[in-house]
Structure formats: structure tokens, C-alpha cells
Amino acid sequence: MAVEPADYTRQTQRDSGAHTPLLDFLRTETGSAAVLVAVALVALVWANAAPSAYESFWHTHFSLRLGAYGISLDLREWVNSGLMALFFLVVGLEARREFDMGELRERKRLALPLGAGLSSMLVPIALYLAINAGRGTGHGWGVAMSTDTAFALGLLAVVGRRMPPGLRVFILTMSVVDDFLALGVIAFAYNDQVTVPALLVAVGAFVVVLVARRLGVRRGRFYALLAVVMWVALLESGVDPVVTGLAMGLLTYAYPASRADLEHASGLFRLFREQPTPELERSVRIGIASAISPNDRLQRLYHPWTSYLVVPLFALANAGIELSGDHLARAFTSPITLGILVAYGLGKPLGVVAASALAAAVTRGRIRLPVGWGALTAGGTLSTAGFTVSLLIATLAFEGTQLDNAKIGILSTLLLAFLTSRLVTAVIAALPASLRLRALLGKAEAIVDLAVPVDPERDHVRGPQHAPVTVVEYGDFECPYCGQAEPVVRELLKDFGDVRYVWRHLPLADVHMHAQLAAEAAEVAALQGRFWDMHDRLLTHQGALRFEDLLGHAAEIGLDTVRFERDMQSHAGIAHVAEDVESADLSVVAGTPTFFINGRRHHGAYDIGSLTAAVRAARERAAVTA
């Protein structure tokens, strides 16, 4: 039996334990945060066991030459300015995905994290400058700016397992603001000389990217070549080229696979099955690739590499400092170290919470928090972690003893972030249940993905009409995964007495030849008041959906078979099926089964554990916002 691409993707996600692209991102960051800590410890051991060997290794020069032209950088510079561009590419890709498909597709939701991100940079800078005023170390203010995305998201997954998903998006958006502005600071505040002609070449390459994107050019190699040109030009200009990665990531579209693109890919595969030629094989690859957004493809390609290789290499190259009692005593009396700790430990949470409170007060509630105040405070403590960008700026702003003091301060922020976020989440967990829910969820309005609301007058509904949780499934009676989901749905309805369930048709006729006929049969049965009887029978007899089989099913469930046959021949149910399909297209549903829980699309696994957790979360939010 054929399996449509969307079904295969869902099955792969389910088998791997995945939930959503964002949770995949976070799960990888959790593992990479642990690797990052381990590698940072290795760097510290290496630098203290053999300090000269550590420094001489990272000062080894590596050159790339093409004729008379070449680039020669030491290994640390290749990591900091070259490989880290890939890390910022992935950060930009994830932010763009949220902008196109996630919480931030409602543009009004951008205002608060943007403001909080800016405030969480300005307040720490002010505190750092206040401590370092008149000491000759104020020029290092840029070190106090940026939250480390990998550590913040990794810590969130470790200490904030009960935090609402909106907090992850909030932190990610703030981190992108931090990174973007901090990279601008690196580019212009910590470069002594800018070569204008090379900078103009980089700007020209970026303009070409924008024009090509506007014209719909979709050749990845073309954009990769332009990105390399930008990187080299920025390097030659004196501007740190890591900004290339973030800019390219933010420009890379994300979109869900459309049903039309999936049907086109299915058609190409059928042609290849009939004539397996190299030309058709290439067409199939291009057709399948075009159905998936370039954002998703690039994330899948680069995210594991950046998390488990690039960022750990960065830590290995930059975290090595000599530690001793004298070093630590000197550092923790240094205005540099103290300024960094106060800036991050106090300034970051204060900046996040203060900006959010100010926005809510000034707009009189028109701008709502995406989460409750408790979760927001936890987000502020998580943003206390500084590492990658802070170390980049430290290496540009300081040298010698001052650089060592700055590194000790930056590494200390990681422990500070863990301890403070642990404290906040423990306090929230100790609250009574009702207060805890309000502290976590607040009164934010959830985004509704279901384009056509449930109408009890036309939709097929099981369960209480006024239940606090509504589960909508778009299904195909011939889809094997819909058959697998059916007992899960029944168990869900049995476990929760306050859930109503709605079935809507999405027959995938390009891969299931009997699906349309089966959908019409269910609607014809509905004309005799027996929709759910036919629905249940079709899903338990998915291999018997030919016309004569449908007549047998009608007889088995006690329908008037003469009327059933007449209504089937006149296609009496086709209009209802077509309306469901149209509503699926409006909600950008491409495969089956697709679930919506209280209007929010449920991504990934549809086992009983995942659906139960989603229903419970929806019920809690409904109770808070009621």
C-alpha cells in the first residue's frame, strides 16, 4: 500500500521520538550544551597542563591559496571567523522558521521579544560601564551584551521541562536580537580599520542575494557562492565575517510542504518507477527537494554539525586559560570580571522583566506576554549564560591578563545561569497548582492554526459539545497511519471525558485510489445518521474499500442499501468531502493524519503519550484563560 511523503515523515518522526522542528532543535541543543561544557573543561585542563603547547597549537597558521591570492589565518581565527559563521547560520534559520511558520508569524508578537532583547543588552552594558568607569577597562563593554543561544536553550531543556513552548520562542528571538546587534558591534566597534572597497563588495554580494531571492531563484549553490564572496570580502574589509551566516539564515524561507508539491513529487516518482532513467531520477530528486523548504533542508544539514563540532571547537580554542588560586583571586577582584558577573547576573534578568513590564503598562495590555510572569523571569535567568559571542568580543577587546579575567567572568556566567534558573523553576514548582499555571502560562492568546472553526451543525463530532478541548483530525480512510491512530483516539476519548473529537476528510487520491470513494461512503452513511458506524468500519477494513466492499459495509452496519447505492451513484456526499478538503488547504494540511488541538496544529507523534500531553496542556491553558 502506498505511503504518501507526509505520512512517511510523520512515521519517521514518531519512530525517532521527535515532536516538532523546534523541539528537535532544542533536543540537539541539550546534548550539545553537555558536549560544550565537557570540551570547555578539556580546554581548561589542556591550557593548565601545557600552556605553551595550547597557545602554539591555536596560533598555527593555515592558508588557502588560489594563484597569487590567498587567505592565511591561524587555527583560532579559522574557528572564530569561519566555522562560527555556520553556527550563526543555524541560529538565523531557526529564527526565520519561527517568523514564517511559528509563533512569530503574527508580527505583533515580535514587539515584546525585540524590546526585551534590546533592553537585556542595554541594562548589562550600563552596569558594566558603571563598575568599570575610570579604570581603563570600559572599552570591553561589548563583552556584557550577548546571551549564548546554545547554553540558554540547552539549560531551558534541562531545568525548564515544564515551561510553556512560548518561552523557547521568546528566548530564541531575544538571542537572535542579541547576536545580530553584537555582531554589528564586533564589525564596527572592535575593528581599528575598515577597508571600504572590500566592504562595498560584500554589500554588493548581499544586494545580489536580495534581488535573486526576490526573483525566486532557488539554486542553493548560487547562494552558497555569494555567501562565500561576502565572507571573504568582509574578512578583507576588516569586519568580522561571522555576520554572513546570521544574515543568510534570516533570509532563508521556511514553509510547510503543500499538497500540490507533494502530489507533483508522487507523480514524478510514478514516472520514475515506470522508466528508471537518470533524467527522471534527477527530476524526482528535484521534485522532492522543492516540496521541502530550503530552511528545513539547511537546518537538517548543518544543525548537528554546528552543535556537536563547530561550537565545541570554538570552546576548545577559546576557553583555555590558566587557573590557580592567584589567578582566581585576581580575577574576582578585577572590575572586568565583576562587571561581567553583575551585568549578566543582574542586568540580563532585570532587562528582560523590566522591558516586558514597561511594554505591558504602556500599551495597557494590548501587548501581552507570550508566557506568565514566572516563566518570563525564568527566561531572564536563562539569558544570564554568556559564552560564544562574549568570548569573541573578549578576544578583540582585551589581551593578556585582562583577557584571562574576562574569560573567567564569562565562564562563571554559565554556572550563574544554571543556579539562578534552578532557583526560579524550583520556586514556581512549589506554588499551588492554580498559581503555578498562571505563573507559567499567563493570559497570552494562543495562535489558531485551524483556518475553518468547528461547526457542530456540519462537522461530525464525538464527545461533549461544549468540551474545553477539541481535537480535529484530517484523515484518509485508506491511509495506514490513520488506521494506526484510530485506537489511540478512542483511548484518548475514553481517558478524557471532556474532549470532543472531529473527523474531517482529506482523501489523498494521488496515492490512495479508493480514498475519495470511501470518504463519500461515510458522508452517504451520515445521510442515514450512521456516520460514525461507517467511519469505524472503514478504518478497521482499510483493505476493502472498493465499491462492492462499501455496499457490504453498508449492509453490515444496518443501512438501507438501496438508498445507499443510489446516493453513492449520485455522489450525494461529494460536496461535504470537497468542503473538508478546501478547509484542509486553507490550514495548509498536506498529509494524513493531521491533528489540531484547540485550533493549534499538533506536530509529529500521535501516540497516546504525545496526544495525552498535548490535550492536557490545552486543557490547562483553557482553564487559565477562561
C-alpha positions as CSV (number, residue, x, y, z in Angstrom):
1,M,0.0,0.0,0.0
2,A,1.4,3.4,-1.0
3,V,2.6,5.8,1.7
4,E,2.4,9.5,1.0
5,P,5.5,11.6,1.8
6,A,3.8,13.5,4.6
7,D,2.9,10.2,6.3
8,Y,6.4,8.8,5.9
9,T,7.8,12.0,7.5
10,R,5.4,11.6,10.5
11,Q,6.3,8.0,10.9
12,T,10.0,8.8,10.9
13,Q,9.4,11.5,13.5
14,R,7.4,9.1,15.6
15,D,9.9,6.4,15.4
16,S,12.7,8.8,16.4
17,G,10.8,10.3,19.3
18,A,10.6,13.7,17.6
19,H,7.8,16.2,18.2
20,T,8.4,19.4,16.3
21,P,11.2,21.1,14.4
22,L,11.7,23.5,17.3
23,L,11.8,20.6,19.8
24,D,14.3,18.8,17.5
25,F,16.4,22.0,17.6
26,L,16.1,22.1,21.4
27,R,16.9,18.4,21.9
28,T,20.1,18.8,19.9
29,E,21.0,21.9,21.9
30,T,20.5,20.0,25.1
31,G,23.0,17.4,24.0
32,S,25.4,20.0,22.6
33,A,25.3,22.0,25.8
34,A,26.6,19.0,27.6
35,V,29.3,18.5,25.0
36,L,30.2,22.1,25.2
37,V,30.7,22.0,28.9
38,A,32.9,18.9,28.6
39,V,35.0,20.4,25.8
40,A,35.4,23.7,27.8
41,L,36.7,21.6,30.7
42,V,39.2,19.8,28.3
43,A,40.4,23.2,27.2
44,L,41.0,24.3,30.8
45,V,42.9,21.1,31.5
46,W,45.0,21.4,28.3
47,A,45.8,25.1,29.0
48,N,46.8,24.4,32.6
49,A,48.8,21.2,31.9
50,A,50.7,22.5,28.8
51,P,50.0,26.3,28.4
52,S,52.7,26.8,25.7
53,A,51.5,23.8,23.7
54,Y,47.9,25.0,23.9
55,E,48.7,28.5,22.6
56,S,51.2,27.4,20.0
57,F,48.7,24.9,18.5
58,W,45.9,27.5,18.1
59,H,48.4,30.0,16.6
60,T,49.4,27.6,13.9
61,H,48.7,29.2,10.6
62,F,46.6,27.6,7.9
63,S,46.5,29.1,4.4
64,L,44.3,28.7,1.3
65,R,45.7,29.9,-2.0
66,L,44.4,30.3,-5.5
67,G,47.2,31.6,-7.7
68,A,48.6,34.8,-6.2
69,Y,45.7,35.3,-3.9
70,G,45.3,33.6,-0.6
71,I,43.9,33.7,2.9
72,S,46.2,32.9,5.9
73,L,44.7,32.7,9.3
74,D,45.7,30.9,12.5
75,L,43.6,28.0,13.6
76,R,41.8,30.0,16.2
77,E,40.8,32.7,13.6
78,W,39.5,30.0,11.3
79,V,37.3,28.7,14.0
80,N,36.1,32.1,15.3
81,S,35.5,33.8,12.0
82,G,35.0,30.8,9.7
83,L,33.3,27.9,11.3
84,M,31.2,30.1,13.7
85,A,29.6,31.6,10.6
86,L,27.8,28.2,10.2
87,F,26.6,28.4,13.8
88,F,25.1,31.8,13.3
89,L,23.6,30.5,10.0
90,V,21.7,27.8,12.0
91,V,20.5,30.4,14.6
92,G,19.2,32.6,11.8
93,L,17.5,29.7,10.1
94,E,15.6,28.7,13.3
95,A,14.6,32.4,13.9
96,R,13.4,32.6,10.3
97,R,11.3,29.4,10.7
98,E,9.5,30.9,13.7
99,F,9.0,34.1,11.8
100,D,7.4,32.2,8.8
101,M,5.6,29.3,10.5
102,G,5.8,29.6,14.2
103,E,4.7,31.9,17.0
104,L,6.2,35.0,15.3
105,R,4.1,34.7,12.1
106,E,1.8,37.1,13.9
107,R,4.0,40.1,13.6
108,K,2.6,41.8,16.7
109,R,4.3,39.1,18.7
110,L,7.7,40.3,17.6
111,A,7.5,43.6,19.5
112,L,8.0,42.2,23.0
113,P,10.9,39.8,22.4
114,L,12.6,42.5,20.3
115,G,12.2,45.1,23.1
116,A,13.3,42.6,25.7
117,G,16.3,41.6,23.7
118,L,17.4,45.2,23.3
119,S,16.8,46.0,27.0
120,S,18.6,42.9,28.1
121,M,21.7,44.3,26.2
122,L,21.5,47.9,27.3
123,V,21.0,47.3,31.0
124,P,24.0,45.0,31.3
125,I,26.2,47.4,29.3
126,A,25.2,50.2,31.7
127,L,26.0,48.1,34.7
128,Y,29.4,47.0,33.3
129,L,30.3,50.6,32.4
130,A,29.3,51.8,35.9
131,I,31.6,49.3,37.5
132,N,34.5,49.9,35.1
133,A,34.2,53.7,34.9
134,G,37.6,55.4,35.1
135,R,39.5,52.1,35.3
136,G,40.7,51.9,31.7
137,T,38.6,48.8,31.1
138,G,35.4,50.4,29.9
139,H,36.2,49.6,26.3
140,G,35.2,46.0,27.0
141,W,31.5,46.9,27.4
142,G,30.7,44.7,24.4
143,V,31.6,41.5,26.4
144,A,28.5,42.1,28.6
145,M,26.0,42.1,25.7
146,S,25.1,38.8,24.3
147,T,23.2,35.7,25.6
148,D,24.7,32.4,24.4
149,T,21.9,30.7,22.4
150,A,23.2,27.1,22.7
151,F,23.6,27.3,26.5
152,A,20.3,29.2,27.1
153,L,18.3,26.7,25.1
154,G,20.2,23.7,26.5
155,L,19.6,24.9,30.0
156,L,15.9,25.5,29.3
157,A,15.5,21.9,28.1
158,V,17.3,20.7,31.3
159,V,15.8,22.9,34.0
160,G,12.6,24.1,32.4
161,R,10.9,20.9,31.3
162,R,7.5,22.3,32.5
163,M,7.9,25.6,30.8
164,P,5.5,26.6,28.1
165,P,6.7,26.3,24.5
166,G,6.2,30.1,24.1
167,L,9.2,30.7,26.4
168,R,11.5,28.8,24.0
169,V,10.5,31.1,21.1
170,F,10.8,34.2,23.3
171,I,14.4,33.2,24.3
172,L,15.3,32.3,20.7
173,T,14.1,35.6,19.4
174,M,15.9,37.6,22.1
175,S,19.1,35.6,21.4
176,V,18.9,36.5,17.7
177,V,18.5,40.2,18.6
178,D,21.5,39.8,20.9
179,D,23.6,38.1,18.3
180,F,22.7,40.4,15.4
181,L,23.4,43.6,17.4
182,A,26.5,42.0,19.0
183,L,27.9,41.0,15.6
184,G,27.3,44.6,14.5
185,V,29.3,45.7,17.5
186,I,32.1,43.3,16.5
187,A,32.0,44.6,13.0
188,F,32.3,48.3,13.7
189,A,33.2,48.9,17.4
190,Y,36.1,46.4,17.6
191,N,37.8,46.9,14.3
192,D,40.5,49.5,14.0
193,Q,40.4,49.9,10.3
194,V,37.7,49.2,7.7
195,T,38.7,48.7,4.0
196,V,35.9,50.4,2.2
197,P,36.3,48.8,-1.3
198,A,36.1,45.2,0.2
199,L,33.2,46.3,2.3
200,L,31.4,47.5,-0.8
201,V,32.0,44.1,-2.5
202,A,30.3,42.4,0.5
203,V,27.4,44.8,0.4
204,G,27.1,44.2,-3.4
205,A,27.0,40.5,-2.9
206,F,24.3,40.9,-0.3
207,V,22.3,43.0,-2.7
208,V,22.5,40.3,-5.3
209,V,21.2,37.8,-2.8
210,L,18.2,40.0,-2.1
211,V,17.5,40.5,-5.8
212,A,17.8,36.8,-6.6
213,R,15.6,35.9,-3.6
214,R,13.0,38.4,-4.9
215,L,13.1,36.9,-8.4
216,G,12.6,33.4,-7.0
217,V,16.0,31.9,-7.7
218,R,16.2,28.6,-5.8
219,R,19.7,27.3,-6.6
220,G,21.4,26.6,-3.4
221,R,24.9,26.6,-4.9
222,F,24.3,30.1,-6.3
223,Y,23.5,31.4,-2.8
224,A,26.4,29.5,-1.3
225,L,28.8,31.1,-3.8
226,L,27.5,34.5,-2.9
227,A,27.8,33.8,0.8
228,V,31.5,32.8,0.3
229,V,32.1,36.0,-1.6
230,M,30.5,38.0,1.2
231,W,32.6,36.2,3.8
232,V,35.9,36.8,2.0
233,A,35.0,40.4,1.3
234,L,34.1,41.1,4.9
235,L,37.3,39.4,6.1
236,E,39.4,41.6,3.8
237,S,37.4,44.7,4.9
238,G,38.4,44.2,8.5
239,V,34.8,43.4,9.5
240,D,34.3,40.1,11.3
241,P,32.7,37.9,8.7
242,V,30.6,35.7,11.0
243,V,27.7,38.1,10.4
244,T,27.4,36.4,7.0
245,G,25.9,33.3,8.5
246,L,23.2,35.1,10.5
247,A,22.2,37.3,7.5
248,M,21.9,34.3,5.2
249,G,19.9,32.3,7.7
250,L,17.4,35.1,8.4
251,L,16.8,35.4,4.6
252,T,16.1,31.7,4.0
253,Y,12.4,31.0,3.6
254,A,10.5,28.4,5.7
255,Y,7.2,27.0,4.5
256,P,5.2,23.8,5.0
257,A,5.0,21.2,2.3
258,S,2.0,21.9,0.1
259,R,-0.4,19.2,-1.1
260,A,0.2,20.3,-4.7
261,D,4.0,19.9,-4.3
262,L,3.6,16.5,-2.7
263,E,1.3,15.3,-5.4
264,H,3.8,16.6,-8.0
265,A,6.5,14.6,-6.3
266,S,4.3,11.5,-6.2
267,G,3.7,11.8,-9.9
268,L,7.4,12.1,-10.7
269,F,8.1,9.0,-8.6
270,R,5.5,7.0,-10.5
271,L,7.1,8.1,-13.8
272,F,10.5,7.0,-12.5
273,R,9.0,3.7,-11.4
274,E,7.9,3.0,-14.9
275,Q,11.0,4.3,-16.6
276,P,14.0,4.4,-14.2
277,T,16.3,6.7,-16.2
278,P,18.9,9.0,-14.9
279,E,16.9,12.0,-16.2
280,L,13.8,11.0,-14.3
281,E,15.9,10.2,-11.2
282,R,17.2,13.8,-11.2
283,S,13.6,15.1,-11.7
284,V,12.4,13.0,-8.7
285,R,15.2,14.4,-6.5
286,I,14.5,18.0,-7.5
287,G,10.7,17.5,-7.1
288,I,11.0,16.0,-3.6
289,A,13.6,18.7,-2.6
290,S,11.4,21.5,-3.8
291,A,8.5,20.3,-1.7
292,I,10.6,20.9,1.5
293,S,11.6,24.5,2.3
294,P,15.3,25.4,2.0
295,N,15.2,26.4,5.6
296,D,14.3,22.9,6.7
297,R,16.8,21.3,4.4
298,L,19.7,23.5,5.6
299,Q,18.8,23.1,9.3
300,R,18.8,19.3,8.9
301,L,22.2,19.5,7.2
302,Y,24.0,21.9,9.4
303,H,22.4,21.9,12.8
304,P,24.1,18.7,14.1
305,W,27.4,19.7,12.7
306,T,27.4,23.1,14.4
307,S,26.1,21.8,17.7
308,Y,28.5,18.9,18.1
309,L,31.5,20.1,16.2
310,V,31.7,23.8,15.4
311,V,30.6,25.2,18.9
312,P,32.7,22.6,20.8
313,L,35.7,23.5,18.6
314,F,35.1,27.2,19.5
315,A,35.1,26.3,23.2
316,L,38.3,24.3,22.8
317,A,40.0,27.2,21.0
318,N,38.9,29.9,23.4
319,A,38.1,28.6,26.8
320,G,41.6,27.6,27.8
321,I,43.0,29.8,30.5
322,E,45.5,29.2,33.2
323,L,43.7,28.8,36.6
324,S,45.3,28.9,40.0
325,G,44.4,30.4,43.4
326,D,46.3,33.6,42.5
327,H,44.6,33.8,39.0
328,L,41.1,33.4,40.6
329,A,41.8,35.8,43.4
330,R,43.0,38.4,40.9
331,A,40.1,37.8,38.6
332,F,37.3,38.1,41.2
333,T,38.7,41.4,42.4
334,S,39.1,42.7,38.8
335,P,36.5,45.2,37.6
336,I,36.3,43.3,34.4
337,T,35.2,40.0,36.0
338,L,32.9,41.7,38.5
339,G,31.4,43.9,35.7
340,I,30.7,40.8,33.6
341,L,29.1,38.9,36.5
342,V,26.9,41.8,37.7
343,A,26.0,42.7,34.0
344,Y,24.8,39.1,33.3
345,G,23.6,38.0,36.8
346,L,21.6,41.2,37.5
347,G,21.4,43.1,34.2
348,K,20.1,40.4,32.0
349,P,17.0,39.3,34.1
350,L,16.3,42.9,35.0
351,G,16.4,44.0,31.4
352,V,14.0,41.2,30.3
353,V,11.5,41.7,33.0
354,A,11.6,45.5,33.1
355,A,11.1,45.8,29.3
356,S,8.2,43.4,29.4
357,A,6.6,45.2,32.3
358,L,7.0,48.5,30.6
359,A,5.6,47.3,27.3
360,A,2.5,45.8,29.0
361,A,2.0,49.0,31.0
362,V,2.5,51.5,28.2
363,T,0.2,49.6,25.8
364,R,-2.4,48.9,28.6
365,G,-2.4,45.2,27.9
366,R,-2.5,45.4,24.1
367,I,0.9,43.8,24.0
368,R,0.5,40.6,26.0
369,L,3.3,38.4,27.4
370,P,3.7,35.2,25.5
371,V,4.0,33.4,28.8
372,G,3.3,34.0,32.5
373,W,5.5,36.2,34.7
374,G,7.1,33.2,36.4
375,A,8.2,31.7,33.1
376,L,9.4,35.2,31.9
377,T,11.6,35.5,35.0
378,A,13.0,32.1,34.3
379,G,13.7,33.2,30.8
380,G,15.6,36.2,32.2
381,T,17.8,34.0,34.4
382,L,18.5,31.6,31.4
383,S,19.7,34.6,29.4
384,T,22.4,35.0,32.1
385,A,24.5,32.5,30.1
386,G,27.2,34.2,28.0
387,F,29.8,32.3,26.0
388,T,30.3,32.3,22.2
389,V,29.8,36.0,21.2
390,S,31.1,37.2,24.6
391,L,34.3,35.3,24.1
392,L,34.6,36.6,20.5
393,I,34.4,40.2,21.7
394,A,36.7,39.5,24.7
395,T,39.4,38.3,22.3
396,L,39.0,41.6,20.4
397,A,38.7,43.9,23.4
398,F,41.4,42.5,25.7
399,E,44.7,40.7,25.8
400,G,47.0,39.2,28.4
401,T,45.8,39.3,32.0
402,Q,42.7,41.3,31.1
403,L,41.6,38.7,28.6
404,D,42.1,36.0,31.2
405,N,39.9,37.9,33.7
406,A,37.2,38.4,31.1
407,K,37.3,34.7,30.2
408,I,36.9,33.7,33.9
409,G,33.9,36.1,34.2
410,I,32.3,34.7,31.1
411,L,32.7,31.1,32.1
412,S,31.3,31.9,35.5
413,T,28.1,33.2,33.9
414,L,27.3,29.6,32.9
415,L,27.3,28.4,36.5
416,L,25.4,31.5,37.5
417,A,22.7,30.9,34.8
418,F,22.3,27.3,36.0
419,L,21.9,28.2,39.6
420,T,19.6,31.1,39.2
421,S,17.3,29.3,36.7
422,R,17.2,26.3,39.0
423,L,16.1,28.6,41.9
424,V,13.4,30.2,39.8
425,T,11.9,27.0,38.5
426,A,12.0,25.4,42.0
427,V,10.0,28.4,43.4
428,I,7.5,28.1,40.5
429,A,7.2,24.3,41.1
430,A,6.5,24.9,44.8
431,L,3.4,27.1,44.1
432,P,-0.1,25.8,44.4
433,A,-1.4,24.3,41.1
434,S,-3.6,27.2,40.1
435,L,-0.9,29.8,40.8
436,R,1.7,27.7,39.1
437,L,-0.4,27.5,35.9
438,R,-0.9,31.3,35.9
439,A,2.8,31.9,36.6
440,L,3.7,29.6,33.6
441,L,1.0,30.4,31.1
442,G,-0.3,33.9,31.9
443,K,-3.1,35.2,29.8
444,A,-1.5,35.1,26.3
445,E,-3.7,34.4,23.4
446,A,-2.7,31.2,21.5
447,I,-2.3,31.3,17.8
448,V,-5.0,29.4,15.9
449,D,-3.8,27.3,13.0
450,L,-7.2,25.8,12.1
451,A,-8.5,28.1,9.4
452,V,-12.1,26.9,9.5
453,P,-13.5,26.6,13.0
454,V,-15.5,23.6,14.1
455,D,-19.2,23.9,13.3
456,P,-21.3,21.3,15.2
457,E,-24.1,21.9,12.6
458,R,-22.0,20.4,9.8
459,D,-18.9,18.7,11.3
460,H,-19.0,15.2,12.6
461,V,-18.5,15.4,16.4
462,R,-17.9,12.8,19.1
463,G,-17.9,13.8,22.8
464,P,-19.4,16.7,24.7
465,Q,-20.5,19.6,22.5
466,H,-19.1,22.2,25.0
467,A,-15.9,20.4,26.0
468,P,-12.9,22.6,26.9
469,V,-10.7,20.7,24.4
470,T,-11.5,19.9,20.8
471,V,-9.4,17.5,18.7
472,V,-9.8,17.8,14.9
473,E,-8.3,15.1,12.7
474,Y,-7.9,15.4,8.9
475,G,-7.9,11.8,7.8
476,D,-7.9,9.4,4.8
477,F,-9.7,6.1,5.2
478,E,-7.1,4.3,3.1
479,C,-4.1,5.9,5.0
480,P,-2.4,3.2,7.1
481,Y,-1.3,5.7,9.7
482,C,-4.9,6.9,10.1
483,G,-5.8,3.3,10.9
484,Q,-3.0,3.2,13.5
485,A,-4.2,6.5,15.0
486,E,-7.8,5.3,15.4
487,P,-7.3,3.2,18.6
488,V,-5.2,6.0,20.0
489,V,-8.0,8.4,19.5
490,R,-10.5,6.0,21.1
491,E,-8.2,5.6,24.1
492,L,-7.9,9.3,24.4
493,L,-11.6,9.9,24.4
494,K,-12.0,7.1,27.0
495,D,-9.4,8.7,29.3
496,F,-10.7,12.2,29.0
497,G,-14.4,12.8,29.5
498,D,-14.1,16.4,28.5
499,V,-12.7,16.1,25.0
500,R,-14.7,16.3,21.7
501,Y,-13.3,14.8,18.6
502,V,-14.0,15.9,15.0
503,W,-13.2,14.0,11.8
504,R,-12.6,15.9,8.5
505,H,-11.9,14.2,5.2
506,L,-8.6,14.6,3.3
507,P,-8.6,11.8,0.7
508,L,-5.1,11.7,-0.9
509,A,-6.3,10.4,-4.2
510,D,-2.8,10.6,-5.8
511,V,-1.6,7.7,-3.6
512,H,-4.8,6.1,-2.4
513,M,-7.1,5.2,-5.3
514,H,-10.1,4.3,-3.1
515,A,-9.9,7.1,-0.6
516,Q,-12.3,9.5,-2.3
517,L,-14.9,6.8,-2.7
518,A,-14.6,5.8,1.0
519,A,-14.9,9.4,2.1
520,E,-18.1,9.8,0.1
521,A,-19.4,6.5,1.5
522,A,-19.0,7.9,5.1
523,E,-21.0,11.0,4.1
524,V,-23.7,8.9,2.4
525,A,-24.0,6.9,5.6
526,A,-24.3,10.2,7.5
527,L,-27.4,11.0,5.5
528,Q,-28.9,8.0,7.3
529,G,-27.5,9.1,10.7
530,R,-24.8,6.4,10.7
531,F,-21.5,8.4,10.0
532,W,-19.5,7.1,13.0
533,D,-20.6,3.5,12.3
534,M,-19.3,3.7,8.8
535,H,-16.2,5.7,9.9
536,D,-15.2,3.0,12.4
537,R,-15.8,0.1,9.9
538,L,-13.8,1.8,7.1
539,L,-10.8,2.3,9.3
540,T,-10.9,-1.3,10.5
541,H,-11.3,-2.6,6.9
542,Q,-8.8,-0.5,5.0
543,G,-8.0,-3.2,2.5
544,A,-11.7,-3.5,1.4
545,L,-12.7,-0.1,0.0
546,R,-13.9,-0.9,-3.5
547,F,-17.5,-0.1,-4.4
548,E,-18.8,-3.6,-3.8
549,D,-16.9,-3.7,-0.4
550,L,-18.6,-0.4,0.6
551,L,-22.0,-2.0,-0.2
552,G,-21.1,-4.8,2.1
553,H,-20.1,-2.4,4.8
554,A,-23.4,-0.6,4.5
555,A,-25.3,-3.8,4.9
556,E,-23.2,-4.8,7.9
557,I,-24.0,-1.6,9.8
558,G,-27.7,-1.8,9.0
559,L,-28.1,0.9,6.3
560,D,-30.8,1.0,3.7
561,T,-28.5,-0.5,1.0
562,V,-30.8,0.5,-1.9
563,R,-30.8,4.2,-0.8
564,F,-27.0,3.9,0.0
565,E,-26.2,2.6,-3.5
566,R,-28.4,5.3,-5.1
567,D,-26.8,8.1,-3.1
568,M,-23.3,6.8,-3.9
569,Q,-24.1,6.7,-7.6
570,S,-25.4,10.3,-7.5
571,H,-22.3,11.4,-5.4
572,A,-24.5,12.8,-2.7
573,G,-21.6,13.1,-0.3
574,I,-19.1,14.7,-2.6
575,A,-19.9,18.3,-1.6
576,H,-19.2,17.7,2.1
577,V,-15.9,16.0,1.3
578,A,-14.9,18.8,-1.0
579,E,-15.6,21.4,1.7
580,D,-13.4,19.4,4.1
581,V,-10.6,19.3,1.5
582,E,-10.9,23.0,0.9
583,S,-10.6,23.7,4.7
584,A,-7.5,21.5,4.8
585,D,-5.9,23.5,2.1
586,L,-6.7,26.7,4.0
587,S,-5.0,25.3,7.0
588,V,-2.0,24.1,4.9
589,V,-2.6,20.4,5.7
590,A,-0.7,18.3,3.2
591,G,-0.8,14.8,4.7
592,T,-2.7,12.5,7.0
593,P,-3.3,12.1,9.8
594,T,-3.0,15.8,10.9
595,F,-4.4,16.8,14.3
596,F,-5.4,20.2,15.6
597,I,-5.9,20.6,19.4
598,N,-8.0,23.6,20.3
599,G,-7.1,25.1,16.9
600,R,-3.3,24.6,17.3
601,R,-1.6,22.2,15.0
602,H,-0.2,19.1,16.7
603,H,3.2,18.3,15.0
604,G,4.9,14.9,15.0
605,A,4.0,11.9,17.0
606,Y,0.4,10.8,17.5
607,D,0.9,8.0,20.0
608,I,-1.2,8.1,23.2
609,G,1.5,9.7,25.3
610,S,2.1,12.6,22.9
611,L,-1.6,13.3,22.3
612,T,-2.4,13.0,26.0
613,A,0.3,15.5,26.9
614,A,-1.0,17.9,24.2
615,V,-4.6,17.6,25.4
616,R,-3.6,18.1,29.0
617,A,-1.6,21.2,28.1
618,A,-4.6,22.6,26.1
619,R,-7.0,21.9,29.0
620,E,-4.7,23.7,31.4
621,R,-4.4,26.7,29.1
622,A,-8.2,26.7,28.6
623,A,-8.7,26.7,32.4
624,V,-6.3,29.7,32.8
625,T,-7.7,31.8,30.0
626,A,-11.4,31.0,30.8
